[in-house]
Amino acid sequence: MTDFALQGSEIPYSFGEAYRSQPGKASAAKRSGVMAGSLPNVLQSICQPQVSLAIWQRRLPLSIQQRMAALCVLMPRHEMTTLSPGAPTDPALDKVLRGFHGTPVDARDAWRTDLQLLIALARNLAPQALLRVHIETRACNPGQQFHVDHAALRLICTYRGQGTQWLPKTAFDRCASAGESNARIRDWSALQEIPSGAVAVMKGNRFPDQPGQGLLHRSPSASVAAPRVLAMVDIDFV
């Protein structure tokens, strides 16, 4: 794994000022296995054994927020493609964005640029990893059980709607008998949410040499009146 190189002029130009306008350093406090900060290099802290979730607390550029708000979301949609190490991103993004052909060209181009950034961040974490890129819209999701992803790492960004919900390790009884995971929650007041627009990376159950460190999380409910639009990059080491 390598250090981040996405700084200064290497941030996509169209959104560079929005990202650079939020100075700061990663929080030194590690609460319940979580690191958060206002610079993208905070995501690298996910490599630390005690960290299950790292959050880059960015704000989406207003142009993307407005275009996502105008996107018509009437039904669930899931587009997925894979990227081998070193493979070009453009063909992959062409594939996953094809399902959004009704999106205005300028909105799709802005979204594409931001998705390129997410892929670059994932590759900085694991240059030799296989990536699975997902784009989802959800308009009738009643909410999921809490779970841990079947991947080494998952990078996620919610572009519209409520962000992913998660629980610290102390709020969930992993040793309880099998059954619905929500029934094993000890402390519902500990429920947290990744802010919409932020970029987060979480450990899954395939992260090497760190059993039991995967983040417990779920998708919140969604409806036609309050849909969700999100992108995910699953990272599996090869």
C-alpha positions as CSV (number, residue, x, y, z in Angstrom):
1,M,0.0,0.0,0.0
2,T,1.2,3.5,-0.8
3,D,0.9,7.0,0.5
4,F,-1.6,9.3,-1.1
5,A,-0.4,11.4,-4.0
6,L,-3.7,13.2,-4.6
7,Q,-2.7,16.7,-3.5
8,G,-2.6,20.2,-5.0
9,S,-2.9,20.2,-8.8
10,E,-3.4,16.4,-9.0
11,I,-6.9,16.9,-7.7
12,P,-9.3,17.1,-10.7
13,Y,-9.3,20.7,-11.8
14,S,-13.0,21.2,-12.1
15,F,-13.5,20.4,-8.4
16,G,-10.0,21.3,-7.1
17,E,-10.9,24.6,-5.4
18,A,-13.9,23.0,-3.6
19,Y,-11.7,20.3,-2.1
20,R,-8.7,22.6,-1.3
21,S,-10.9,25.1,0.5
22,Q,-11.3,22.8,3.5
23,P,-7.9,22.8,5.2
24,G,-7.2,20.7,8.3
25,K,-5.7,17.6,9.6
26,A,-7.1,14.2,10.4
27,S,-8.5,14.0,13.9
28,A,-6.0,12.6,16.4
29,A,-8.9,11.0,18.3
30,K,-9.7,7.4,17.3
31,R,-13.3,6.9,18.6
32,S,-14.5,3.3,18.3
33,G,-12.1,2.5,15.5
34,V,-13.0,5.5,13.4
35,M,-10.7,8.2,11.9
36,A,-12.1,11.3,10.2
37,G,-10.5,14.4,8.7
38,S,-10.9,17.1,6.1
39,L,-8.1,15.9,3.8
40,P,-8.2,12.8,1.6
41,N,-5.1,11.3,3.1
42,V,-7.1,10.4,6.2
43,L,-8.4,7.4,4.2
44,Q,-5.0,5.9,4.4
45,S,-5.6,5.3,8.2
46,I,-7.8,2.4,7.3
47,C,-4.6,0.3,7.0
48,Q,-4.1,0.7,10.8
49,P,-5.2,-2.5,12.7
50,Q,-7.5,-0.6,15.1
51,V,-9.3,1.4,12.5
52,S,-12.5,0.0,10.8
53,L,-13.8,3.2,9.2
54,A,-12.0,6.3,7.7
55,I,-14.0,9.3,6.5
56,W,-12.9,12.2,4.3
57,Q,-15.3,14.9,5.5
58,R,-15.6,16.7,2.2
59,R,-18.5,18.7,0.8
60,L,-19.7,17.9,-2.7
61,P,-19.4,20.8,-5.1
62,L,-22.7,22.7,-5.4
63,S,-23.0,21.8,-9.1
64,I,-23.1,18.1,-8.3
65,Q,-25.5,18.6,-5.4
66,Q,-27.9,20.4,-7.7
67,R,-27.6,17.9,-10.5
68,M,-28.2,15.0,-8.2
69,A,-31.2,16.7,-6.7
70,A,-32.7,17.0,-10.2
71,L,-32.0,13.3,-11.1
72,C,-35.3,11.4,-11.5
73,V,-35.2,8.3,-9.3
74,L,-38.3,6.2,-9.7
75,M,-37.0,2.7,-9.3
76,P,-33.9,0.8,-8.0
77,R,-31.0,0.7,-10.4
78,H,-27.7,-1.1,-10.0
79,E,-24.8,-0.8,-12.5
80,M,-21.5,-2.6,-11.9
81,T,-18.2,-3.1,-13.6
82,T,-14.8,-4.4,-12.6
83,L,-11.3,-2.9,-13.0
84,S,-8.2,-4.9,-13.0
85,P,-5.0,-3.3,-11.7
86,G,-3.8,-0.6,-14.2
87,A,-6.8,-0.8,-16.4
88,P,-8.1,2.5,-17.9
89,T,-11.1,4.0,-16.1
90,D,-12.9,5.5,-19.0
91,P,-14.4,2.3,-20.5
92,A,-15.5,1.2,-17.0
93,L,-17.2,4.5,-16.3
94,D,-18.8,4.4,-19.8
95,K,-20.4,1.0,-18.8
96,V,-21.7,2.0,-15.4
97,L,-23.0,5.4,-16.6
98,R,-24.8,3.9,-19.6
99,G,-27.8,3.1,-17.4
100,F,-28.1,6.8,-16.7
101,H,-28.4,7.8,-20.3
102,G,-31.3,10.2,-19.4
103,T,-29.0,12.3,-17.3
104,P,-28.1,15.7,-18.9
105,V,-24.6,15.6,-20.5
106,D,-23.2,18.3,-18.2
107,A,-24.5,16.5,-15.1
108,R,-23.1,13.2,-16.3
109,D,-19.7,14.7,-17.1
110,A,-19.4,16.3,-13.6
111,W,-20.4,13.0,-12.0
112,R,-17.9,11.1,-14.1
113,T,-15.1,13.4,-13.0
114,D,-16.0,12.7,-9.3
115,L,-16.2,9.0,-9.9
116,Q,-12.7,9.1,-11.4
117,L,-11.5,10.7,-8.2
118,L,-13.1,7.8,-6.2
119,I,-11.3,5.2,-8.3
120,A,-8.0,7.1,-7.9
121,L,-8.5,7.1,-4.2
122,A,-9.2,3.4,-4.2
123,R,-6.1,2.7,-6.3
124,N,-4.0,4.7,-3.9
125,L,-5.1,2.5,-1.1
126,A,-4.3,-0.7,-3.0
127,P,-2.6,-0.3,-6.4
128,Q,-2.6,-4.0,-7.2
129,A,-6.2,-4.7,-6.2
130,L,-9.2,-5.7,-8.3
131,L,-11.8,-3.0,-8.1
132,R,-15.6,-3.5,-8.5
133,V,-17.3,-0.2,-9.2
134,H,-21.0,0.0,-8.4
135,I,-23.5,2.8,-8.9
136,E,-26.9,2.4,-7.3
137,T,-30.2,4.3,-7.0
138,R,-32.7,3.3,-4.3
139,A,-36.2,4.5,-4.2
140,C,-38.0,1.7,-2.3
141,N,-35.6,0.3,0.2
142,P,-37.1,-0.4,3.6
143,G,-33.7,-0.5,5.3
144,Q,-31.3,-3.4,5.7
145,Q,-30.0,-5.6,8.5
146,F,-26.6,-4.6,9.8
147,H,-23.8,-6.5,8.1
148,V,-20.1,-6.6,7.2
149,D,-19.2,-6.5,3.5
150,H,-17.7,-9.5,1.7
151,A,-14.7,-7.5,0.5
152,A,-11.4,-6.4,1.9
153,L,-12.3,-2.8,1.7
154,R,-15.3,-0.7,0.4
155,L,-15.0,2.9,-0.5
156,I,-18.4,4.6,-0.6
157,C,-20.0,8.0,-1.3
158,T,-23.6,8.9,-1.1
159,Y,-24.5,11.6,-3.7
160,R,-28.1,12.0,-2.7
161,G,-30.2,11.1,0.3
162,Q,-29.3,9.8,3.6
163,G,-25.8,8.4,4.2
164,T,-24.8,4.9,5.2
165,Q,-25.5,4.1,8.9
166,W,-22.9,2.3,11.1
167,L,-22.3,1.1,14.6
168,P,-19.2,1.0,16.8
169,K,-18.0,-2.4,17.9
170,T,-19.2,-1.8,21.5
171,A,-22.9,-1.4,20.3
172,F,-23.2,-4.9,18.8
173,D,-22.9,-8.4,20.3
174,R,-21.0,-10.4,17.7
175,C,-21.0,-13.5,20.0
176,A,-24.8,-13.7,20.3
177,S,-26.6,-16.6,18.7
178,A,-27.3,-16.5,15.0
179,G,-30.4,-14.7,13.8
180,E,-31.3,-11.3,12.5
181,S,-28.4,-9.0,13.1
182,N,-30.5,-6.1,14.3
183,A,-31.7,-8.1,17.2
184,R,-28.1,-8.3,18.5
185,I,-27.7,-4.5,18.8
186,R,-26.9,-3.5,22.4
187,D,-27.1,0.2,22.1
188,W,-29.2,1.9,19.4
189,S,-28.2,5.3,20.7
190,A,-24.7,4.6,19.3
191,L,-26.0,4.6,15.7
192,Q,-23.9,6.9,13.4
193,E,-24.3,8.1,9.8
194,I,-21.6,8.8,7.2
195,P,-22.5,12.3,5.9
196,S,-23.9,12.6,2.3
197,G,-21.1,13.7,0.0
198,A,-18.3,12.5,2.3
199,V,-15.9,9.7,1.0
200,A,-15.5,6.8,3.4
201,V,-13.6,3.6,3.3
202,M,-14.6,0.7,5.6
203,K,-13.1,-2.7,6.3
204,G,-14.9,-5.9,5.3
205,N,-14.5,-9.4,6.4
206,R,-11.8,-10.2,3.8
207,F,-9.3,-7.7,5.0
208,P,-6.1,-9.7,5.5
209,D,-4.9,-10.7,9.0
210,Q,-7.5,-8.7,10.8
211,P,-10.5,-10.9,11.6
212,G,-13.4,-9.3,13.3
213,Q,-12.4,-5.8,12.3
214,G,-15.1,-5.3,9.6
215,L,-17.5,-2.4,10.0
216,L,-21.1,-3.1,10.9
217,H,-23.3,-1.0,8.7
218,R,-26.5,-0.8,6.7
219,S,-28.3,1.2,4.1
220,P,-31.0,3.5,5.6
221,S,-34.5,3.4,4.2
222,A,-35.3,5.2,1.0
223,S,-38.5,6.0,-0.9
224,V,-39.6,7.8,-4.1
225,A,-40.0,10.9,-2.1
226,A,-36.5,10.5,-0.5
227,P,-34.3,8.4,-2.8
228,R,-30.7,7.6,-2.5
229,V,-27.9,7.7,-5.1
230,L,-24.6,6.2,-4.2
231,A,-21.3,4.9,-5.6
232,M,-19.2,2.1,-4.1
233,V,-15.8,0.7,-5.0
234,D,-15.1,-2.7,-3.6
235,I,-11.4,-3.4,-3.2
236,D,-10.1,-7.0,-3.2
237,F,-6.4,-7.7,-2.9
238,V,-5.0,-10.0,-5.6
